[in-house]
Amino acid sequence: MSNYTRFFLCILLCCALEAHAQLNDLARIDYTYIPNAKSNVEYSRFRALFNYPIKLKDDDTYLFLGLDYSNIHLRSEAEFPFSTRDLNDFQLLDFSIRYTTPLRNNWRLGMVFQPGVSTNLVADAISIKDIVLSGTVVFIKKGKVFNGKAQKLILGVTYAGNSGFNFPLPFISYYKKFQPDWSFSLGIPKTNLQYHFTEKHRLKAFAQLDGFTSNLQREVPVINGEEAGSINLSLVVSGLQYEYHFTKQLQFYARAAYILVTDNELRSDSREPIFSLDNEAKIYLRTGIRFKI
């Protein structure tokens, strides 16, 4: 699937992007699992992130310094026409710098810059090819209060070099709690519909992008003399999420989703796909604990 196809598919599905959650998260631990029931590759990911806030001014201006770490495992019982020894374990580590400050007329600026590494760590040292860059710039405006929650408009752009979608995405979101028990977030690339059973129990229908990109420190000979220099997994998923809110800031969540689109590819150094590992996985499970602003 080409980058342009992915882009327009994201718009049509209005999927949720992790960058939005990271703007609000102070700490998060989660685990993602994709079984190989209908595919030849099993996927699991442990992720932990932490952001430390530093108040810069009395006008609600903050700097956040943080770390975002993922350990990803791919397991397969299928036979491939090349060695998969270096295609099992991947390490992703981002160092994040986040800045937010109020502007005029109830607008707020939010910026995220994340240099990091994404690699299979089979060589003796990190190289320039292992380095990835990510960033987000958004403008946030709070509006009138409905049913105890303020409307929120977000406009901006986001890019994540190790997310599986290696091109910039627009960021447009409008949030409103339109009934005492119902709220929605509508836009690009985020859309969800949430039902509030109580203050503690919530159910959310969502769509989301997920995946990762990693450098292969030793190029993998594949077929016809071609060598793979990176691996890319991109997913479009849609499903339900249950949330239990211990407090306004601390929550547990569990997701069960159906994978609408899967691309799991080995790519050349120029990012051209040269071999598809698996495109048949359909079940997506995820659970975690989140502490947010």
Secondary structure, 3 states (H helix, E strand, C coil): CCHHHHHHHHHHHCCECHHHHHHHEEEEEEEEEECCCCCCCEEEEEEEEEEEEEEEECCCEEEEEEEEEEEEEEECCCCCCCCCCCCCEEEEEEEEEEEEEECCCCEEEEEEEEEEEEECCCCCCCCHHHEEEEEEEEEEEEEEEECCEEEEEEEEEEEECCCCCCCCEEEEEEEEEEECCEEEEEEEECCEEEEECCCCEEEEEEEEEEEEEEEEEEEEECCCCCEEEEEEEEEEEEEEEEEEECCCCEEEEEEEEEEEEEEEEEECCCCCEEEEEECCCCEEEEEEEEEEC
